[in-house]
Amino acid sequence: MIHVVFNESDVNILESAIALDETMQGKVVCIKDDYAVGPIDNLYSEEGIISRKEWWKQVLLGGDFEKKINDESVNDNQTNQSLVEEMRANTSEIIWIWAAQNKHDVCGYYWILPFMKEFQSRVHILYLNNLPFINEKGNIFYPTWLSEIPVREFLKAKKLAREITTSEFEVDPDEWTKLCNENKGVRILEGGKKLIQHDYHYYDAEIKKYIMPDWQKANKIIQNFLSKSKETTGDAFALWRLKTIIAMDQFDVQGKVENMKDFEIKYKSKSESV
């Protein structure tokens, strides 16, 4: 059995759950890119793959996440190729795709689905869509991410595994193709597996809410955005958008605009605004 997840934080907790149940024994494979942001036009062609890599370089350049530009461990196409080869070599192998109710997981599911079609009936989905679980305090909650689920609760979640249907293998890739052709920069989950798209500046207005009249370090602004906003994105993308906002000369800034702890932002002074 091969378990597929879409967040590195999901790997350890799922491995812990697997250790408790021999019927779930198998390795965990992580698809690491965040397909909820960035270009997805021609995503399955060499041209589209290169275009997306170049976009990520632009986002990550000059700051906390620059070291990820040359991180060879983030290579979903290579990961997927190994997965396909393994499935072809072992015809008894099966895949469980784990996805929670968030745009990141749903986009990852859409991305990998076309590669799984030849293994129909051997690929299962566990989509934790608006399903209640019990947290560490014994209260019912609805997880947005797999990593929020206590290890013991995964033993209940495994009962949700089902084969991806013929209809899903036909309809879902078509839905993803439409999104790829629109080629906007941000994808938001409306509900179920329904995604809608927006331009790259979608989060800008929300990020600006956490810029104050007094100086604040960029990392505090981003932390407030990530912890308080209803719709958020990854910290690397958020930092890129904050730098883009600064470049528009709408706010005062001091310090070197690279790492989040190295520069501060505030409202422009009244004299400058005038």
C-alpha positions as a printed NumPy array, in Angstrom:
array([[  0.   ,   0.   ,   0.   ],
       [  1.189,   3.5  ,  -0.883],
       [ -0.233,   6.513,   0.938],
       [ -0.151,   9.861,  -0.89 ],
       [ -0.379,  13.156,   1.015],
       [  0.123,  16.794,  -0.012],
       [  1.774,  18.362,   3.037],
       [  5.076,  17.448,   4.666],
       [  3.471,  17.919,   8.091],
       [  1.059,  15.082,   7.226],
       [  3.808,  12.514,   6.7  ],
       [  4.88 ,  11.941,  10.302],
       [  1.375,  11.844,  11.752],
       [  0.184,   9.378,   9.113],
       [  3.245,   7.195,   9.678],
       [  2.391,   7.177,  13.386],
       [ -1.154,   6.072,  12.565],
       [  0.119,   3.34 ,  10.243],
       [  2.255,   1.986,  13.09 ],
       [ -0.955,   1.392,  15.068],
       [ -2.751,  -0.592,  12.359],
       [ -1.133,  -3.361,  10.343],
       [ -3.878,  -3.162,   7.685],
       [ -2.55 ,   0.287,   6.731],
       [  1.071,  -0.784,   6.408],
       [  2.91 ,   0.943,   3.571],
       [  5.049,   3.941,   2.722],
       [  3.937,   7.571,   2.674],
       [  4.681,   9.66 ,  -0.42 ],
       [  4.378,  13.461,  -0.306],
       [  3.504,  15.737,  -3.238],
       [  5.222,  18.931,  -2.116],
       [  4.311,  21.77 ,  -4.486],
       [  1.421,  24.086,  -3.63 ],
       [ -0.774,  23.981,  -6.74 ],
       [ -3.256,  26.381,  -5.112],
       [ -0.998,  29.245,  -6.231],
       [  1.084,  30.039,  -9.279],
       [  0.837,  29.338, -13.018],
       [ -0.724,  26.046, -14.09 ],
       [ -1.038,  26.63 , -17.832],
       [  0.457,  23.704, -19.816],
       [  1.26 ,  22.169, -16.449],
       [  1.977,  18.703, -17.847],
       [  4.337,  19.873, -20.602],
       [  8.035,  20.655, -20.306],
       [  7.267,  24.288, -21.122],
       [  4.678,  24.531, -18.339],
       [  6.928,  22.797, -15.807],
       [  9.788,  25.2  , -16.552],
       [  7.441,  28.206, -16.424],
       [  6.228,  27.191, -12.979],
       [  9.782,  26.662, -11.693],
       [ 10.782,  30.098, -12.92 ],
       [  7.77 ,  31.643, -11.188],
       [  8.696,  29.974,  -7.883],
       [ 12.252,  31.317,  -8.23 ],
       [ 10.799,  34.813,  -8.506],
       [  8.649,  34.262,  -5.399],
       [ 11.44 ,  32.758,  -3.28 ],
       [ 14.292,  35.022,  -4.362],
       [ 15.851,  37.331,  -1.761],
       [ 14.652,  36.298,   1.674],
       [ 13.81 ,  33.553,   4.143],
       [ 12.895,  30.977,   1.516],
       [ 15.619,  31.547,  -1.084],
       [ 17.397,  28.314,  -0.122],
       [ 14.384,  26.382,  -1.434],
       [ 15.1  ,  27.495,  -5.004],
       [ 17.702,  24.757,  -5.436],
       [ 16.032,  22.213,  -3.163],
       [ 16.21 ,  19.06 ,  -5.27 ],
       [ 13.871,  17.221,  -2.87 ],
       [ 10.951,  19.269,  -4.22 ],
       [ 10.384,  17.507,  -7.535],
       [  6.806,  16.274,  -7.851],
       [  7.25 ,  15.089, -11.411],
       [ 10.112,  12.822, -10.388],
       [  8.144,  11.635,  -7.35 ],
       [  5.163,  10.869,  -9.565],
       [  7.295,   9.052, -12.135],
       [  8.657,   6.763,  -9.417],
       [  5.119,   6.174,  -8.184],
       [  3.87 ,   5.221, -11.654],
       [  6.826,   2.899, -12.238],
       [  6.192,   1.159,  -8.936],
       [  2.501,   0.684,  -9.725],
       [  3.344,  -0.781, -13.142],
       [  5.974,  -3.126, -11.704],
       [  3.707,  -4.42 ,  -8.921],
       [  0.182,  -5.053, -10.213],
       [ -1.091,  -5.878,  -6.721],
       [ -0.033,  -2.53 ,  -5.271],
       [ -2.729,   0.003,  -4.334],
       [ -2.7  ,   3.73 ,  -3.59 ],
       [ -4.598,   5.645,  -0.942],
       [ -4.814,   9.383,  -1.645],
       [ -5.469,  11.386,   1.542],
       [ -7.04 ,  14.85 ,   1.176],
       [ -8.57 ,  17.201,   3.725],
       [-11.022,  20.033,   3.099],
       [ -8.569,  22.664,   1.915],
       [ -7.53 ,  24.132,  -1.43 ],
       [ -3.966,  22.847,  -1.174],
       [ -4.98 ,  19.176,  -0.879],
       [ -7.75 ,  19.436,  -3.47 ],
       [ -5.404,  21.046,  -6.012],
       [ -2.861,  18.314,  -5.319],
       [ -5.525,  15.677,  -5.907],
       [ -6.461,  17.267,  -9.234],
       [ -2.806,  17.483, -10.262],
       [ -2.021,  13.802,  -9.633],
       [ -5.284,  12.305, -10.908],
       [ -4.419,  12.147, -14.664],
       [ -1.363,  10.025, -13.838],
       [ -3.488,   7.551, -11.883],
       [ -6.062,   6.765, -14.569],
       [ -4.242,   3.685, -15.876],
       [ -4.45 ,   2.19 , -12.38 ],
       [ -8.199,   2.592, -12.011],
       [ -9.686,   0.282,  -9.347],
       [ -6.311,   0.297,  -7.563],
       [ -6.459,   3.965,  -6.516],
       [ -8.544,   5.001,  -3.518],
       [ -9.471,   8.388,  -2.119],
       [ -9.958,   9.352,   1.517],
       [-11.502,  12.802,   1.29 ],
       [-12.232,  14.173,   4.757],
       [-14.914,  16.565,   3.564],
       [-16.799,  18.149,   6.5  ],
       [-16.423,  15.027,   8.62 ],
       [-16.335,  15.297,  12.438],
       [-13.46 ,  13.999,  14.538],
       [-12.597,  14.007,  18.234],
       [ -9.722,  16.263,  19.301],
       [ -7.277,  15.741,  22.178],
       [ -9.723,  17.402,  24.594],
       [-12.549,  15.072,  23.624],
       [-14.456,  17.702,  21.665],
       [-15.902,  17.273,  18.181],
       [-14.195,  19.329,  15.49 ],
       [-13.979,  19.505,  11.704],
       [-10.341,  19.376,  10.554],
       [ -9.112,  21.496,   7.699],
       [ -5.753,  19.712,   7.534],
       [ -4.789,  16.071,   8.068],
       [ -2.138,  17.132,  10.575],
       [ -4.901,  18.447,  12.882],
       [ -6.321,  14.95 ,  13.37 ],
       [ -5.099,  12.984,  16.433],
       [ -3.241,   9.789,  15.498],
       [ -5.872,   7.489,  16.978],
       [ -8.589,   9.145,  14.873],
       [ -6.881,   8.014,  11.653],
       [ -8.017,   4.495,  12.497],
       [-11.567,   5.766,  12.068],
       [-10.685,   7.81 ,   9.004],
       [ -9.373,   4.75 ,   7.135],
       [-12.957,   3.471,   6.862],
       [-13.619,   6.312,   4.411],
       [-11.302,   4.815,   1.782],
       [-13.104,   4.134,  -1.491],
       [-12.133,   3.573,  -5.089],
       [-12.005,   6.652,  -7.283],
       [-14.921,   6.114,  -9.654],
       [-14.855,   5.954, -13.445],
       [-16.92 ,   9.139, -13.494],
       [-14.378,  10.97 , -11.314],
       [-11.545,   9.867, -13.588],
       [-13.434,  11.414, -16.504],
       [-14.985,  14.55 , -14.974],
       [-12.362,  15.753, -12.475],
       [ -9.469,  16.035, -14.969],
       [-11.757,  18.052, -17.258],
       [-12.49 ,  20.435, -14.388],
       [ -8.769,  20.806, -13.703],
       [ -8.064,  21.401, -17.41 ],
       [-10.53 ,  24.311, -17.391],
       [ -8.689,  25.849, -14.452],
       [ -5.331,  25.317, -16.158],
       [ -6.592,  27.057, -19.289],
       [ -7.803,  30.049, -17.252],
       [ -4.284,  30.213, -15.789],
       [ -4.939,  32.637, -12.954],
       [ -2.654,  32.834,  -9.949],
       [ -4.768,  31.844,  -6.928],
       [ -7.219,  28.996,  -6.408],
       [ -9.799,  29.013,  -3.602],
       [-11.961,  26.092,  -2.443],
       [-15.672,  26.917,  -2.484],
       [-16.776,  23.559,  -1.076],
       [-16.49 ,  19.886,  -1.936],
       [-13.971,  19.784,  -4.782],
       [-15.172,  23.055,  -6.364],
       [-12.339,  25.518,  -6.989],
       [-12.578,  29.107,  -8.19 ],
       [ -9.678,  31.266,  -9.346],
       [ -8.483,  34.797,  -8.712],
       [ -5.567,  36.97 ,  -9.77 ],
       [ -2.261,  37.027,  -7.89 ],
       [ -3.244,  40.055,  -5.797],
       [ -6.2  ,  38.198,  -4.229],
       [ -4.659,  38.181,  -0.707],
       [ -3.225,  41.723,  -0.827],
       [ -6.199,  43.526,   0.727],
       [ -6.282,  41.051,   3.621],
       [ -2.536,  41.332,   4.247],
       [ -2.824,  45.146,   4.32 ],
       [ -5.296,  44.892,   7.226],
       [ -2.42 ,  43.866,   9.49 ],
       [ -0.187,  46.817,   8.612],
       [ -0.547,  49.381,  11.427],
       [  0.272,  53.087,  12.046],
       [  3.289,  51.992,  14.122],
       [  6.317,  50.078,  12.926],
       [  5.932,  46.301,  12.813],
       [  8.326,  43.658,  11.588],
       [  7.182,  41.86 ,   8.462],
       [  7.126,  38.483,  10.207],
       [  4.53 ,  39.774,  12.702],
       [  2.302,  41.057,   9.9  ],
       [  2.488,  37.711,   8.108],
       [  1.919,  35.745,  11.317],
       [ -1.204,  37.789,  12.058],
       [ -2.448,  37.239,   8.512],
       [ -1.858,  33.47 ,   8.712],
       [ -3.444,  33.078,  12.159],
       [ -6.4  ,  35.465,  11.898],
       [ -7.574,  35.518,   8.288],
       [-10.248,  33.148,   7.043],
       [ -8.486,  32.578,   3.721],
       [ -4.717,  32.269,   3.881],
       [ -1.841,  30.984,   1.795],
       [  1.693,  29.744,   2.363],
       [  4.164,  32.002,   4.168],
       [  6.478,  32.189,   1.136],
       [  3.667,  33.412,  -1.112],
       [  2.464,  35.827,   1.607],
       [  5.969,  37.317,   1.943],
       [  6.184,  37.751,  -1.826],
       [  2.852,  39.584,  -1.878],
       [  3.928,  41.796,   1.046],
       [  7.1  ,  42.738,  -0.842],
       [  4.964,  43.47 ,  -3.907],
       [  2.746,  45.77 ,  -1.829],
       [  5.839,  47.588,  -0.527],
       [  7.123,  48.045,  -4.071],
       [  3.937,  49.991,  -4.856],
       [  5.114,  52.657,  -2.366],
       [  1.871,  52.561,  -0.387],
       [  3.556,  52.186,   3.031],
       [  6.7  ,  53.288,   4.844],
       [  9.42 ,  50.674,   5.172],
       [ 12.753,  50.544,   6.987],
       [ 15.435,  47.887,   6.87 ],
       [ 16.548,  45.514,   4.153],
       [ 13.489,  44.061,   2.391],
       [ 14.501,  40.421,   2.357],
       [ 14.115,  38.241,   5.451],
       [ 10.888,  38.822,   7.38 ],
       [ 12.682,  39.843,  10.597],
       [ 14.953,  42.329,   8.82 ],
       [ 12.452,  45.015,   7.823],
       [  9.514,  46.917,   9.316],
       [  6.41 ,  48.488,   7.803],
       [  3.841,  51.077,   8.836],
       [  1.337,  53.521,   7.349],
       [  2.875,  56.425,   5.491],
       [  3.216,  59.57 ,   7.596],
       [  0.554,  62.213,   7.   ],
       [  2.962,  64.643,   5.392],
       [  4.109,  61.999,   2.918],
       [  0.53 ,  60.949,   2.214],
       [ -0.41 ,  64.518,   1.378]])
